């Protein structure tokens, strides 16, 4: 019995365990943050071959889900897969791709939106209402969702945040085809900055790059449907302009270089308005001024260019690259108004502006000009200094008739434009412009600067602007003469237009008229006279050259004030001959003058000496008178004493004569008695005795002094005895006399 009870308890336990297990499998408990995906394994309709998710009553993974709570499912008939709720954060969206559904419409890659599926939480309704397989146009906003992940694949992506310095450039992955010839999709309304793809498609949104862009902000956009690229805003700095080229639009009109301007595109920030108003593809007439712009830079390419800056002292010469053609035979376009210094190219064209060089200029300043519409060349302002005038040659104005020409009727040339004309006519203007700075168009008005003060032209050896080498001329007698010349001319202001009409400019006048004229004049004059005479007749040569220059240059309305010969250089050999001749003549004059001066000097010295000795002369005259008195006295005394003196002299003379004669006789007798040598020795001894001749040294080293004396006497006597005797004889003769 006990055994049976035990077996019964075991069986009961087994039954209870089986019952508990069966009941536990029958009951499905879904937590508060979970949902269940149900799969029906048996007993039901077979799933269609083109479906993978079962509807109610079909075998397979069910489209519906079960929410939190206790649910009863027969375990052998159903299985339930528990899933956590899908949470989409505030800064995200959920992109949905359906695993099952109706096929996509041909040509589309995104499933169209259907109603009633409650953000894809009701899969049965989605499939029942024709939801399509594939990526969906709708997305999940931030929140918590119970979505069958076996039917829908959810991908979380960040919401698009566009800063203030950016825009979003959009390209749609689905939609209608862009019409042939267009590049960008036409704008459609209602899609709320591409956050509603279904509205985009229903409104006829086109596949491809979009015209509209997304401004700054945060957007929930299906980024699989719309590819959004963040691009910086277009910034045109001060001093620059933005040149725009549109990649889409209608073709540019035939014969035009730039696309015509259209309205309402708000500086190309509204691409839709640009296209709707007939905006043209290609380089645009309108430009962007300095500032910040939100521009679809894939539709509008913007190139930065510097503004046109005209500094003081300069002007801008403008050439229009587009517009109406110039009339025949015109070089400068007619002036038109309203273009705001060429900054409004649209107004320029609307007012029939012409292509080519423009009459109006840009004075100093800063200008925002379309560089592809207008080419601006810088040119210097016309400056007329003190002592100058500007003769204006106008290339614009009325064509002059014969009656319009004034002044000189003999101007050369057949063109009537070469005449001097009144204001308003084409040609050389009668009225000149005085000193100042003028901002003029030198293409239309050509200023010719003419000095009205004295102009000096040199032919000399100095290197200076406007000078020529000295003139080399040949004289009549064949000598080469180098002549340095200065010519001074002047152009009166009222004659300047006629001078310009004749020759064009002062430079042309100097090079083509005055230089050949002066050279010819002096060549002709030199060839008719000899070199020295040419040199001597310098003043006459100047006068001849001046007279001819005045006559010839008067035809050019130029006044010749003077022709001066600064230097004449003749050959050195000829000059040396002339110099020598002059020097000789000058020397003769000098000598004559010196001789005359010396004569005068002698007379002067004589006069001066007489003057200086005047006192002596007076004293001498007095002395003469005294001397005469003394003479008389002396004569008287002398006459008294003369007899006595005469007698005394005669007596003394007779005495001397007698002594001399006796002495001579004595010498003669002595010489005859003892010989001349002995006489000479005797005389020598007398001289030695008198001390006049020293024959012995002061100191005698040794020996016989007597013998030494004898030797000296002998030698002295031998050498000098003849001279002594001769001298003695002469002395005796003198004494005798």
MOUR-V660891 format. One line per field, one symbol per residue. psi: psi as a letter, one per 20 degrees, with the letter a starting at -180 (. if undefined). Layout:
# MOUR-V660891
psi->???
This chain:
# MOUR-V660891
psi->ghghgghghghgggghgggggghhhhpopprhkrrppppphrnrqppqhjqipqrpiqpapqhrrqaqapqppphihqqpopqqqpporhkrropppphraqqqqpiqiqpqqqriimljinhggghhjkqqqapqhqrprpapqnpoiihpppppqqqpoprhjrrpppppiraqqpqpiqhqqqqqrijmljinhghgghjkqqpapqgqrprqapqnpnihgoopppqqqpoorqjrqoppppiqaqqqqpiqhqqqprrjimljinhghgghjkqqpapqgqrprpapqnpnihhoppppqqrpporpjrqpppppiqaqqqqqjphpqqpqrijlljinhghghhjkqqpapqgqrorpappnpoiihpppppqqqpporqjrqpppopjraqpqrhihprcoijpqqiphiiqprrqiqpapphprpaqrppnroihhoopopppirppppqnaiporpjrrqqporprhjjqpppppqppprqpqgiighhgghgigrgghgghifgghggggghgghhijqqghhgghkgghgggghgggggggihhjkppohqopohpporqhghhgghggggggghgghggghgghhgghhghgggggggghjhghgghggghggghgghgggggggghhihggggghghggghgghgggghgghggggghhgiqhggghhghghggghijhpoiqrhpphraohghghgggggggghhihggggghhgghhhghg.
